[in-house]
Amino acid sequence: MSSIDYDETIPNNVNLSEDRTLKRALEHWQPNYLSWWQDMGPDGSHNFDVYLRTAVSVDPQGWAQFGHVKMPDYRWGIFLNPGEADRKIHFGDHKGENVWNDVPGEYRANLRRIIVTQGDTEPASVEQQRHLGLTAPSQYDLRNLFQVNVEEGRHLWAMVYLLHKYFGRDGREEAEGLLERRSGQEDNPRILQAFNEATPDWLSFFMFTYFTDRDGKFQLCALAESSFDPLARTTKFMLTEEAHHMFVGESGVGRVITRTAQMINELKTDDPAKLRAAGVIDLQTIQRYINFHFSVTIDLFGADESSNAATFYSTGLKGRYEEGKRMDDHVLKGQSYHVLEVRNGQLANKEVPMLNALNEVLRDDYIKDSVAGVERWNKILDKAGISFRFKAPHKAFHRNIGPLAAVKVSPEGQVISDAEWKANVDTWLPSAGDRAYVASLMGRCVEPGKFANWIAPPVMGINRQPVDFEYVRFN
């Protein structure tokens, strides 16, 4: 069914009322979720009326309605794409068989691990971003932050539903754990390191939603191929919402660049010191933020060679990005792929079995997609007549996972000494001074239609509303 029942305590399109045991379990989890939101959701925002979109169906055409709502009253729920009749498994050892509507016993532990890891990223990003509303550059941006936050909350619900419905007591315990871990907490951190990093300022937020939510897109696309049909249907709907998060990131960085370009042309200089004196973010600092967020995010894809990746694919749990468009046998035994290694002090290609390199395959697909957006940012500079060019760094730069973590590599891909790294790191990654400067710009600007000096207004408002619309009503 594509419509969503909002008369239920937990809105859903999975006939939750017909499974009383499951419904009771989720209704027991719901107050704990709301308590987590009160504690760890956007700071000081609980009484604001926010112009949010809410899914009313899973139909891609016209699936959302807009209106002012208090975030703790947002109707989080459980929404799956409709099932495809006679859907078959289309990759791995079970290729050609019917998809699974229950968890095969032998794959139970691996499937649970995949769902928990995905689920853990959702509340983590809300926690990372909870203070950003206090320094919003505009009402428009504040509303976008809150929209991202409530949708990450809904994505948590999506994974919790799967854990409760298909994994019994283990699943219920894992669902509780998703509310107990905390981003950046020393004794109980989030599972993936990128989700324990601070998001201290709005430039970091825009970079996070561009680069790290894009990792989310690629992971969800891989899970949307899954032979476990409820997971595939859940993640397909999550992708609809994820698109907005990447838009917030790409357009946000683009508006920072637009404002800096305006100031470069106004002052007739691209000198970082003069631009900082004028209260905008110089292009070199933006490049360092790109380098940091890109490199931290590509670590999320895991080790270059991975027996787990091979297992997840062969058993049908997780496919490749756009699996159906690939022109191979979708089994991959006997096929190979290149990963990087360090040989004689240089980066070199090493041929490995394709199945073991599937993390690297997904990472390379992600890099291609990310670089395309960086080129779109360069077009803003082109239009302004500015010759500076942003670049995504080499994929071996600033790695903390796999064999590349053992070496120091420049953004251009040259293996360098520790001494060279230390001498150059502050020109490649944001320094304490860069972060302090960006933090100094983060004053709150929430009068309708007004924008902080360091960022340009958007081209258009949300849902055809004017840019100076009252997106957030402060009560």
Residue pairs with C-beta under 8 A, 6 or more apart in sequence:
1 13
1 15
1 82
2 13
2 57
2 58
2 59
2 82
3 13
3 56
3 57
4 11
4 12
4 13
4 55
4 56
4 57
4 58
4 77
4 79
5 11
5 12
5 13
5 17
6 56
6 75
6 77
8 16
8 17
8 77
9 27
9 30
10 16
10 23
10 26
10 27
10 30
10 76
10 77
10 78
11 75
11 76
11 77
11 78
11 79
12 77
12 78
12 79
13 57
13 58
13 78
13 79
13 80
14 78
14 80
14 161
16 22
16 23
16 26
16 78
17 23
19 165
22 164
22 165
25 164
25 172
26 78
26 160
26 161
26 164
29 160
29 164
29 172
29 175
29 176
32 176
32 179
33 76
33 153
33 156
33 157
33 160
33 179
34 72
36 123
36 179
37 71
37 72
37 126
37 153
38 46
38 72
40 123
40 126
40 127
40 130
40 182
41 71
41 72
41 126
41 130
41 149
41 153
42 71
42 126
42 129
42 130
42 132
42 133
42 145
42 146
42 149
43 130
43 131
43 133
43 134
44 133
44 134
45 71
45 133
45 146
46 70
46 71
46 72
47 70
47 475
48 70
48 71
48 146
48 472
48 473
48 474
48 475
49 68
49 69
49 70
49 472
49 473
49 475
50 68
50 69
50 70
50 71
50 143
50 146
50 147
50 471
50 472
50 473
51 66
51 67
51 68
51 143
51 462
51 463
51 465
51 469
51 470
51 471
51 472
52 66
52 67
52 68
52 69
52 71
52 74
52 143
52 146
52 147
52 150
53 64
53 65
53 66
53 147
53 463
54 64
54 65
54 66
54 67
54 69
54 74
54 75
55 63
55 64
55 79
55 154
55 237
55 240
55 241
56 63
56 64
56 65
57 63
58 79
58 80
58 81
58 82
58 237
58 240
60 240
63 240
66 462
66 463
68 473
71 146
71 149
71 150
74 150
74 153
76 150
76 153
76 154
76 157
77 154
77 157
78 157
78 158
78 161
79 154
79 158
79 237
80 230
80 233
80 234
80 237
81 233
81 234
81 236
81 237
82 233
83 229
83 233
86 98
87 98
87 99
87 229
88 95
88 96
88 97
88 98
88 99
89 95
89 96
89 97
89 98
89 99
89 227
89 316
90 225
90 319
90 323
90 324
90 330
91 225
91 313
91 316
91 319
91 320
91 323
91 330
91 331
92 227
92 313
92 314
92 315
92 316
92 319
92 330
92 331
93 314
93 315
93 316
93 331
94 227
94 315
94 316
95 316
95 330
95 331
97 227
99 227
99 228
99 229
99 232
100 227
100 228
100 229
101 229
101 230
102 166
103 111
103 166
103 167
103 228
107 228
107 315
107 316
107 317
108 167
110 308
110 311
110 312
110 315
110 317
111 228
111 231
111 317
112 163
112 167
112 170
112 171
112 174
114 223
114 231
114 312
114 317
114 318
115 159
115 162
115 163
115 167
115 174
115 231
116 159
116 163
116 174
116 177
116 178
116 191
117 191
117 192
118 159
118 219
118 220
118 223
118 235
119 155
119 156
119 158
119 159
119 160
119 163
119 174
119 175
119 178
120 178
120 181
120 190
120 191
120 192
120 195
121 190
121 191
121 192
121 195
121 216
122 152
122 153
122 155
122 156
122 159
123 152
123 153
123 156
123 178
123 179
123 181
124 181
124 183
124 190
124 192
124 195
124 196
125 148
125 152
125 183
125 195
125 199
125 208
125 212
125 213
126 149
126 152
126 153
127 182
127 183
127 184
127 190
128 183
128 184
128 195
128 197
128 198
128 199
128 208
129 145
129 148
129 149
129 199
129 205
129 208
132 145
132 199
132 201
132 202
132 205
133 142
133 145
133 146
134 444
135 201
135 202
135 442
135 443
135 444
136 142
136 145
136 202
136 444
136 445
136 446
137 202
137 442
137 445
137 451
137 452
137 454
137 455
138 445
138 446
138 450
138 451
138 452
138 455
138 457
139 446
139 447
139 448
139 449
139 469
139 470
139 471
139 472
140 451
140 457
140 458
140 461
140 462
140 467
140 471
141 202
141 252
141 455
142 446
142 471
142 472
143 462
143 471
143 472
144 248
144 252
144 462
145 205
145 248
146 472
147 244
147 248
148 209
148 244
148 245
148 248
151 241
151 242
151 244
151 245
154 241
155 238
155 241
156 178
158 234
158 235
158 237
158 238
159 178
159 234
160 175
160 178
161 234
162 171
162 230
162 231
162 234
163 171
163 172
163 174
163 175
164 171
164 172
164 175
165 171
165 230
166 230
167 174
180 188
181 188
181 189
181 190
181 191
182 188
182 189
182 190
183 189
183 190
183 195
183 196
184 190
184 196
184 197
184 198
185 196
189 196
190 196
192 300
193 296
193 299
193 400
194 212
194 215
194 296
194 297
194 299
194 300
197 296
198 204
199 205
199 208
200 435
200 439
201 435
201 438
201 439
201 441
201 442
202 252
202 442
202 455
203 253
203 256
203 281
203 286
203 289
203 438
204 289
204 293
204 438
205 249
205 252
206 248
206 249
206 252
206 253
206 256
207 249
207 253
207 289
207 290
207 292
207 293
208 249
208 293
209 245
209 246
209 248
209 249
209 252
210 246
210 249
210 250
210 252
210 253
210 293
210 370
210 373
211 249
211 293
211 294
211 296
211 297
211 370
212 293
212 296
212 297
212 300
213 242
213 245
213 246
213 249
214 246
214 249
214 297
214 366
214 369
214 370
214 373
215 297
215 298
215 300
215 301
215 366
216 242
216 245
217 239
217 242
217 243
217 246
217 369
218 301
218 321
218 362
218 365
218 366
218 369
219 300
219 362
220 235
220 238
220 239
220 242
221 235
221 239
221 321
221 322
222 318
222 319
222 320
222 321
222 362
223 231
223 232
223 235
223 318
224 232
224 235
224 236
224 239
224 319
225 232
225 318
225 319
225 320
225 323
225 324
226 232
226 235
226 316
226 317
226 318
226 319
227 315
227 316
227 317
228 316
228 317
250 373
250 376
250 377
251 458
252 455
253 286
253 377
254 376
254 377
254 380
255 455
255 456
255 457
255 458
256 281
256 286
256 454
256 455
256 456
257 283
257 286
257 377
257 380
257 381
258 380
258 384
258 456
259 280
259 453
259 454
259 455
259 456
260 275
260 280
260 281
260 282
260 283
260 286
260 454
261 380
261 381
261 384
261 386
262 384
262 456
263 275
263 278
263 280
264 270
264 275
264 283
264 384
264 386
265 384
265 385
265 386
267 274
267 275
267 278
269 275
270 282
270 283
270 386
270 388
272 282
272 283
272 284
272 285
275 281
275 282
276 282
276 437
279 441
279 453
279 454
280 453
280 454
281 437
281 438
281 441
281 454
283 381
283 386
283 388
283 390
284 427
285 430
285 434
285 437
285 438
286 390
287 390
287 391
288 427
288 428
288 429
288 430
288 431
288 434
289 430
289 434
290 374
290 390
290 391
290 392
290 393
291 393
291 397
291 398
291 411
291 428
291 429
292 398
292 429
292 430
294 370
294 392
294 393
295 393
295 397
295 398
295 399
296 398
296 400
297 366
298 363
298 366
298 367
298 395
298 399
299 399
299 400
299 401
301 359
301 360
301 362
301 363
301 366
302 308
302 309
302 359
302 401
302 402
303 359
303 401
303 402
304 339
304 340
304 357
304 359
304 360
304 402
304 403
304 404
305 339
305 352
305 356
305 357
305 359
305 360
305 402
306 356
306 357
306 358
306 359
307 356
309 318
309 355
309 356
309 357
309 358
309 359
310 353
310 355
310 356
310 358
311 317
312 318
312 358
313 319
313 320
313 332
313 355
313 358
314 331
314 355
320 326
320 358
320 361
320 362
320 365
321 361
321 362
321 365
321 366
322 365
323 330
328 335
332 354
332 355
333 355
335 353
335 354
335 355
336 351
336 352
336 353
336 354
336 357
337 351
337 352
337 353
337 354
337 357
337 360
337 361
338 349
338 350
338 351
338 352
338 357
339 349
339 350
339 352
339 357
339 360
340 347
340 348
340 349
340 350
340 395
340 396
340 404
341 347
341 348
341 349
341 350
341 403
342 348
342 403
342 404
342 406
342 407
342 415
345 415
346 415
347 396
347 409
347 413
347 415
354 361
363 395
364 395
367 392
367 395
370 392
371 392
374 390
374 391
374 392
377 390
378 389
378 390
381 387
381 388
381 389
381 390
391 411
393 411
393 412
393 428
394 409
394 410
394 411
394 412
394 413
396 404
396 407
396 409
396 413
397 409
397 410
397 411
397 413
397 428
398 409
398 428
398 429
399 405
399 409
407 415
408 415
408 416
408 417
408 418
408 420
408 421
409 415
409 416
410 416
410 420
410 424
410 428
411 428
416 424
426 433
430 438
441 452
441 453
441 454
443 452
445 451
445 452
446 472
446 474
448 468
448 469
448 470
448 471
449 466
449 467
449 468
451 457
457 467
458 467
460 467
461 467
461 468
461 469
462 469
462 471
465 471
